[in-house]
Amino acid sequence: MTDFNIAPTKPRKPGPVARKDESGENFPVASRLLPKHLRPHVIAFYRFVRLADDIADDPDLEPETKLAYLEALERALTSGQAKHAYLKPAIDLRESLQATGVSDRHARQVLRAFRRDSVGARCHSWSDLLLYCRFSANPVGRYLLELHGEGVAAGPASDALCSALQVLNHLQDARDDWTQLGRCYVPLGWFDEAGISVERLVEGECDVRLRAIFDQALEQTDRLLERAEALPAMIQHRGLRMEAAIILSLAQSLSRRLKACDPMKARVTLKTHHKLAAVARGLARSFSAA
């Protein structure tokens, strides 16, 4: 006889998985411009970061669970010990770092940003946002520079480019970040100054005041891109120099698109002809910087 007081056993939920791969990113990841022998290492770094990012962005996980998963990732990265299959990207990255001699500090710095995301921290000023980018984005560029044997001189220009890419992504996703995650990366102080609530991000189009906030962010982002223009000439490795120049041109194109289109109506992306034109400009820039 069935005992209806006993709840059925729920299937055990598997560990977290990345919900996107390198093909879905705005900008190239481990493109053929990079040396064949280094591309697997770039992919290993990307997959570690992608998994950590998706853990922090998972709307079905509680903050404490997110933090526990991120802690397990870092522990597996530093110790080489992993009890669960989902930690494989951490083990793969550890092996990659040991093979290349690159420091693990870049990956560990990124985890700091994702811990902040996990607990819903927000940015109140442009300085707050740049501090967030220091850990969420800039370590990616620093990793690539170290992997390719570049010195520290290119670091500040690389940081400017990576921060700009991060802000552009935030502006693309501003509505979804707010409605799905309750998260806002646009400085909250700007909403106060404009006399509107951050809840305006639920709307399906910009009004004049919200548009002015986006334009303010794009103006600051363009300043970052201006500082990043020095980057290609500072990179000795030809393939990495070309990739940096192309990414810079793509970012500049995306900034222009975001100025011309309403990111609240639909996600603003680059069309194929925009990408082709940006690649051509980037290659020309890299050749002149050589």
C-alpha positions, 0 to 999 in steps of 0.5 A: 500500500502506497504511503502518500506521506512520503515525498518522492525522492528528487533526482540529484541536481548535477553540478553547474555547467557553462551555458555558452561557449567561445562561439557565442562571444562578442569578440574572438576567443583563441582565433587562428591569428594566435599560434596553434600551440597556444590556442588550447591554453587560451581555450582552457582559460576561457572555459574556466572563466566561462563556467565561473561567470555562468555560476555567478549568473545562474538565477536558480542558485542561491548566493551561498551556493554560488559562493560554494561553487566558486570556492570549489573552483578556486580550490581545485585550481590551486590544489589540483584535487577535484571530487566532482566532474564539473570542476574539470575546467579548473583541473584543465586550466591548472595543467595548462598553467603548469605547462606554460608557466603562466601565473594563476593570479589572473584566473583567481582575480576573475573569481573575485568579481564573480563572488561580488556578482553572486551576492548582488553587489552594485556599482554606485559610481564610474570608479566602482565600475572600473574597479569591478572591471579590474577583476572581471575583465582586465585579468583576461588581457593580462593573461594573454599578454603573459602567455605570449611573452609580452612585458608589463608595458602593454598592461595599462592599454590592455586594461583599458581595452578589456574594461571597455569591452566589459562596459559595452557588454553591460550596456548590451545586456542592461535590461536582461541583467536587471529583469532576470538577475536584479543586477545593474552595472550602470552606476546607480549614482547616475540614475539619482542625478538624472532623477529616475529610478533604476527600475526604469530598466524594465521598460521596453525603450529608452526615454530621454533621461535613460538615453542620456545615462547610456550616452554618458557610459558610452562617452566614458567607454570611448575614453577607454578605447582612446587609451587602448589605441596604443595597445597594438603598437606595444605588442611584439607578437604579430598574431596577438597584435593583429587580434588586439587591433581587430578587437579594438576596431570591433569595440569601436564599432559596437560603441557606435551601434549602441549610440545609434540604437536603443539597447532597451528595445533589443540587444544591440549587436554587430551585423556581418558587414559591421564585423567585416569592416571592423576586421579590415580596419583592425588589420590595417591598424596592426600593419601600421603598428608593426 
